[in-house]
Amino acid sequence: MVWASVLDAPRIGRHDDFFALGGHSLSATRVAARLRQSLGLDLPLHTLFEQRTVAALAIAVETVLLAELEAEPAPFPATADAAVPSLVLQGETS
């Protein structure tokens, strides 16, 4: 949907090449900005030049998002003997 909007194309297949559809460096920058706005994802611009299809870009985006999730600290201590907040043990929610 981002590509279709940026390229003003009614339909784009997952294996269509961004640049073959008329994309260029400015439109790639627009795609990156929209991904940052909609997903909070700061995708390097060169990724759009290297992953030129929707399918390839989706894999790259997923990889970046998973890496960000794995890098986030756990909400609770990860050790088995660590203290767990009493509200969690009681099942209470706010």
C-alpha positions, 0 to 999 in steps of 0.5 A, a space after each residue: 500500500 505504501 508503494 502504491 501510494 508513493 508510485 501512484 500505482 493502482 496495483 503492485 504485485 509482491 514480485 514487482 520491482 520498485 524501480 521498474 515501476 517508476 521508482 527513483 531515489 526521491 520516491 524511495 526516500 518517501 517510502 522510507 519516511 512512510 514506513 518510519 511514520 506508520 511502523 516507527 521503523 527507521 529503515 536504512 535507505 539503502 535497504 530499499 535499493 537492495 530489496 527491490 520487491 515488496 516480498 524482499 522488502 517485507 522480509 527485510 522489515 520483518 528482520 529489523 522489527 524482530 531484531 528490535 524486539 529481541 534488543 528490548 529489555 524484558 519487562 521482568 527479570 529473566 532469572 527464575 529466582 528473581 522477584 516477581 511483582 506481587 500484582 503479577 502473581 495475583 493476576 491483578 490489572 490496572 
